[in-house]
Amino acid sequence: MNTTLLEDFLLNHLRAQAPVSADPVQVARAFQAATDPDNRAPEAWHRHLSAIRRTALRLAEDGRVEVLRKGKPVPAAEARGVIRLRLPSESAP
């Protein structure tokens, strides 16, 4: 999978959602719909979920995305289980 395409899609999706955070599942479903609209299998988005999470964690390490657990930003290394994603807030250092 093209990493740049996925990074660009994720960042654009988060910009469109701002200031609301996004669920990685929501991003995977949107990515599936945008890249393979003819595949209407109910779980087709699932094959993108791991790549979305990996990309988000890498972008979080670069400071380009915030990973949230229970509504609070956490370091990418601590992102486990249910997470949400958003663009970094303006007030972040």
N, C-alpha and C positions, 0 to 999 in steps of 0.2 A: 504494500500500500504506500502511496506517495505521502511521505511525512509532511512535506510543505503544504500539500493540499489539505491534509487533516488539521494542521496547525492553523492555517488561514481560515478554514471553516469554523473551527472551534472559537477562535478569537472574534470572527465576525458574528457568530451566533451569540456570544457573550455580550458584544457591543449592542446587538439588537435587543437583548434581554435587560440590559443595564437600566436601573441599578439592581434589578432582581437577580438572584442567583439562579443557576440552572442545574438540574439533575443530569448526571452523565447519561442516564437512560434517555432522557429527552433529547440530548445532543446526538446520541447514536441513532435515534429514530429520525431526527431531522436530516442527519448525514445520509442515512439509507434512502430517504425520500428524494434527496437532492442528487445523489449519485447513481441510483438505480430505481427510478420511479416505476418501471414496469414490473419489478419484483414485488408482488403484493402479499407474499407469505407473511403471516402474522409475526413471526419471530426473525425475519430477515435482518433486522437492525442489530440483533444480538451478536452477530459476528464482528461488529465494529466496536462493541463496548470496551473490550480490553485495550484496544488501540487508543480509544478516546481517553480512557483513564491514564494510560502510560503517557500520552501526549500532554494531558493536563498536568500531570505530576512533573514532567520535564519543564513545562512552561512555568510552573510554580517555583521550581528551583531557580529559574532565570528571573523571577520576580514579575512575570508577565500575566500570571493568573493567581488568584487566591483560592485555596482549598478550604472549605468550611466543614466543620464537624459541630453539630448542634448549634449552628448559627455563628460560630466563632472561627476566625482564621486559625489554621494549624500549619506547622511546617510540613512540607511534602513528605518527609520521612515518617511522619506520624499519621498520615492519611490512611486510615483503615476503615473497612466497613462502609457504612452509608456516608457519602460525602456530597457536597454541592460545590459548584464552581462559580466564580464571578471574576470580573476584572478587578485589579487592585483599586482600593479607594484612593481618592485624591489626597487624603490626609496621611496615608501610609508613608513611613520614612523611606 
